[in-house]
Amino acid sequence: MRIAVAGGTGVVGHHVVESLREKGHEAVVLSRGTGVDLTTGAGLDAALAGVDAIVDTANVSTLSADAATRFFETATGNLVAAGERAGVRHLVLLSIVGIDRIPHDYYAGKLAQERVVEAAAVPWTILRATQFHEFAGQLFGQAKLGPLHVAPRARVQPIAAREVGAHLADLAAGSPQGRAADLGGPREERLDEMVKAYARRIGHRGWIPSVSLPGAQMKGLRAGYALPADDALLGTETFAEWLGRQG
């Protein structure tokens, strides 16, 4: 199959591309580096010629509900429209577990993105996954008070992005499912402890205080609203195992 991956160079997207190619599919990377701009639609029609399925893992770095909603409605809207013109038979969207229970900030944008896909003429599958193990490193770099790194408190059940990418690849090669079973990690973790463990792994020796960040989204994460339900599919690699593989 010829399968296009929006955000195919990102944290999850590059794993989708690798998994597709390992399984013998032709993966088409949709990114600015390959001449495709999802926010304007430039290059989409040419890139989707002959494509059987699309996996949408494109992302935006913002905590603003308005900014996230504008991006996802525009980018995924352009992707859906181009997919319809190209005769694509399946669209797979990566979303996040619990966003309907925490419909705020960035998660509000993901809910808007789901609505775009649900209204599409292209048959679709939506996979909600929990936070990734890689999230700890992202937060270590981004969560700061001046020069001080901080560790946000939250209840999470993280999964390796590699496992999410492989699952998305399998979904794309299969039949549309609508809402697929949620995907989570093998065990619940404390996000602040994950950030501190990551910092130690890369050699950081400074004090990293645990903090309760403001905002409705972070409050929902602390309450456990983004944890998977009992019927979710679970990955196998724990955060400790993933961390042990990092250089």
C-alpha positions as CSV (number, residue, x, y, z in Angstrom):
1,M,0.0,0.0,0.0
2,R,1.0,3.6,-0.5
3,I,0.4,5.4,2.8
4,A,1.0,9.1,3.5
5,V,2.1,10.2,7.0
6,A,1.4,13.8,8.0
7,G,4.0,14.9,10.5
8,G,6.2,12.0,9.2
9,T,9.4,13.5,10.7
10,G,7.9,14.0,14.2
11,V,8.1,12.1,17.5
12,V,5.5,9.5,16.5
13,G,5.4,10.1,12.7
14,H,8.9,8.9,12.0
15,H,8.1,5.7,13.8
16,V,5.0,5.3,11.6
17,V,7.2,5.7,8.5
18,E,9.7,3.2,9.7
19,S,7.1,0.6,10.6
20,L,5.3,1.0,7.3
21,R,8.5,0.5,5.4
22,E,9.5,-2.5,7.5
23,K,6.1,-4.1,6.6
24,G,6.7,-3.5,2.9
25,H,4.5,-0.5,2.4
26,E,5.4,2.7,0.5
27,A,5.5,5.6,3.0
28,V,5.0,9.1,1.8
29,V,6.2,11.8,4.3
30,L,4.1,14.9,4.3
31,S,6.1,17.7,5.8
32,R,7.5,21.1,4.9
33,G,10.8,19.4,4.2
34,T,9.1,17.4,1.4
35,G,7.3,20.4,0.0
36,V,4.0,20.0,1.8
37,D,2.4,22.7,4.0
38,L,-0.7,21.5,5.8
39,T,-1.7,25.0,6.9
40,T,-2.0,26.3,3.4
41,G,-2.6,23.0,1.5
42,A,0.4,23.6,-0.7
43,G,1.8,20.4,-2.2
44,L,-0.9,18.2,-0.8
45,D,-2.6,17.2,-4.1
46,A,0.6,16.1,-5.7
47,A,1.8,14.3,-2.6
48,L,-1.4,12.3,-2.3
49,A,-1.6,11.1,-5.9
50,G,-2.1,7.3,-5.7
51,V,-2.2,7.2,-1.9
52,D,-4.4,4.5,-0.4
53,A,-4.4,5.8,3.2
54,I,-3.3,8.7,5.4
55,V,-2.0,8.8,8.9
56,D,-2.2,12.2,10.6
57,T,0.3,12.7,13.4
58,A,1.0,16.4,12.6
59,N,1.3,18.6,15.7
60,V,1.7,22.2,17.0
61,S,3.5,23.4,20.0
62,T,1.1,25.6,21.9
63,L,-0.9,25.5,25.2
64,S,-3.5,27.9,23.8
65,A,-6.9,26.5,23.0
66,D,-7.5,29.0,20.3
67,A,-4.2,28.5,18.6
68,A,-4.4,24.7,18.7
69,T,-8.0,24.8,17.4
70,R,-7.0,27.1,14.5
71,F,-4.1,24.9,13.6
72,F,-5.8,21.5,13.7
73,E,-9.0,22.7,12.0
74,T,-7.0,24.2,9.2
75,A,-4.3,21.5,8.8
76,T,-6.5,18.5,9.2
77,G,-9.2,20.2,7.2
78,N,-6.8,20.7,4.3
79,L,-5.6,17.1,4.6
80,V,-9.2,15.7,4.6
81,A,-10.2,17.8,1.6
82,A,-7.1,16.8,-0.4
83,G,-7.7,13.2,0.6
84,E,-11.2,13.3,-0.7
85,R,-10.0,14.8,-4.0
86,A,-7.4,12.0,-4.3
87,G,-9.8,9.2,-3.6
88,V,-8.0,8.1,-0.4
89,R,-9.8,5.2,1.2
90,H,-8.8,5.5,4.8
91,L,-7.7,8.3,7.2
92,V,-6.1,7.5,10.6
93,L,-5.8,10.2,13.2
94,L,-3.7,10.1,16.3
95,S,-5.4,11.7,19.2
96,I,-5.1,11.7,23.0
97,V,-6.8,9.6,25.7
98,G,-9.1,11.6,28.0
99,I,-9.4,14.8,26.0
100,D,-13.2,14.7,26.3
101,R,-12.8,14.7,30.1
102,I,-10.2,17.6,29.8
103,P,-11.6,19.8,27.0
104,H,-9.3,22.7,27.7
105,D,-6.2,24.4,26.4
106,Y,-4.3,22.2,23.8
107,Y,-6.8,19.4,24.3
108,A,-9.6,21.6,23.0
109,G,-7.8,21.8,19.7
110,K,-7.5,18.0,19.6
111,L,-11.2,17.7,20.1
112,A,-11.8,20.1,17.3
113,Q,-9.5,18.0,15.1
114,E,-11.4,14.9,15.9
115,R,-14.7,16.6,14.8
116,V,-13.1,17.5,11.5
117,V,-12.2,13.8,10.9
118,E,-15.6,12.6,12.0
119,A,-17.3,14.8,9.5
120,A,-15.0,13.7,6.6
121,A,-16.3,11.8,3.6
122,V,-13.1,9.7,3.7
123,P,-13.6,6.6,6.0
124,W,-11.7,7.1,9.2
125,T,-10.1,5.7,12.3
126,I,-9.3,7.7,15.4
127,L,-6.7,6.3,17.8
128,R,-6.5,7.9,21.2
129,A,-3.1,7.2,22.9
130,T,-1.7,8.3,26.3
131,Q,1.3,10.5,26.7
132,F,4.6,9.2,25.4
133,H,7.7,8.3,27.4
134,E,9.4,10.9,25.3
135,F,7.2,13.5,27.0
136,A,9.6,13.5,30.0
137,G,12.5,14.9,27.9
138,Q,10.3,17.5,26.2
139,L,9.1,18.8,29.6
140,F,12.6,18.8,31.0
141,G,13.6,21.2,28.2
142,Q,10.5,23.3,28.3
143,A,9.2,23.5,31.9
144,K,11.3,26.2,33.5
145,L,11.0,29.0,36.0
146,G,13.8,31.2,34.8
147,P,16.9,29.0,34.7
148,L,15.4,26.5,37.1
149,H,14.0,23.2,35.6
150,V,10.7,22.1,37.2
151,A,8.8,18.8,37.2
152,P,5.0,19.2,36.7
153,R,2.8,16.9,38.8
154,A,0.4,14.7,36.9
155,R,-0.9,11.1,36.7
156,V,0.0,9.5,33.4
157,Q,0.3,6.0,31.9
158,P,2.9,6.6,29.3
159,I,3.8,4.5,26.2
160,A,6.8,4.4,23.9
161,A,6.2,6.5,20.7
162,R,7.7,3.6,18.8
163,E,4.8,1.3,19.9
164,V,2.3,4.0,19.0
165,G,3.8,4.4,15.6
166,A,3.7,0.6,14.9
167,H,0.1,0.5,16.0
168,L,-0.8,3.4,13.7
169,A,0.9,1.7,10.8
170,D,-1.2,-1.5,11.4
171,L,-4.4,0.5,11.6
172,A,-3.6,2.4,8.4
173,A,-3.1,-0.9,6.5
174,G,-6.4,-2.2,7.8
175,S,-10.0,-1.3,7.4
176,P,-11.5,1.9,8.9
177,Q,-12.7,1.4,12.5
178,G,-14.2,4.7,13.6
179,R,-13.1,5.1,17.2
180,A,-10.4,2.4,17.7
181,A,-9.7,1.0,21.2
182,D,-7.6,3.4,23.2
183,L,-3.9,2.7,23.6
184,G,-2.0,3.2,26.8
185,G,1.3,2.3,28.5
186,P,1.8,-0.7,30.7
187,R,1.7,1.1,34.1
188,E,0.8,4.4,35.7
189,E,3.6,6.8,36.5
190,R,4.1,10.1,38.2
191,L,5.0,12.7,35.6
192,D,7.3,14.7,37.9
193,E,9.2,11.5,38.8
194,M,9.6,10.8,35.1
195,V,11.1,14.2,34.4
196,K,13.5,13.9,37.3
197,A,14.6,10.4,36.2
198,Y,15.2,11.7,32.7
199,A,17.3,14.6,34.0
200,R,19.4,12.2,36.0
201,R,19.8,9.9,33.0
202,I,21.3,12.8,30.9
203,G,23.6,13.9,33.7
204,H,21.7,16.8,35.2
205,R,22.5,17.2,38.9
206,G,20.6,20.3,39.8
207,W,17.5,20.5,42.0
208,I,14.3,20.0,40.1
209,P,11.2,20.9,42.3
210,S,7.9,19.2,41.7
211,V,5.2,21.8,40.9
212,S,1.5,21.9,40.3
213,L,1.2,24.0,37.1
214,P,-1.9,26.2,36.7
215,G,-4.5,25.6,34.0
216,A,-7.5,23.4,33.5
217,Q,-5.6,20.9,31.4
218,M,-2.9,20.3,34.0
219,K,-5.5,20.1,36.8
220,G,-7.3,17.4,34.8
221,L,-4.0,15.5,34.3
222,R,-3.3,15.6,38.1
223,A,-6.8,14.2,38.7
224,G,-6.1,11.3,36.4
225,Y,-8.6,12.2,33.7
226,A,-6.1,11.2,31.0
227,L,-5.5,7.7,32.2
228,P,-6.8,4.9,30.0
229,A,-9.9,2.8,30.9
230,D,-9.8,-0.9,31.8
231,D,-10.7,-1.9,28.2
232,A,-7.7,0.0,26.6
233,L,-5.0,-1.8,24.7
234,L,-1.7,-1.6,26.6
235,G,1.9,-1.4,25.3
236,T,4.7,-3.4,26.8
237,E,7.7,-1.1,27.3
238,T,7.8,0.6,30.7
239,F,9.2,4.1,31.2
240,A,12.2,2.7,33.1
241,E,13.0,0.3,30.2
242,W,12.7,3.0,27.7
243,L,14.9,5.3,29.7
244,G,17.5,2.6,30.0
245,R,17.8,2.6,26.2
246,Q,18.5,6.3,25.9
247,G,22.0,7.5,25.3
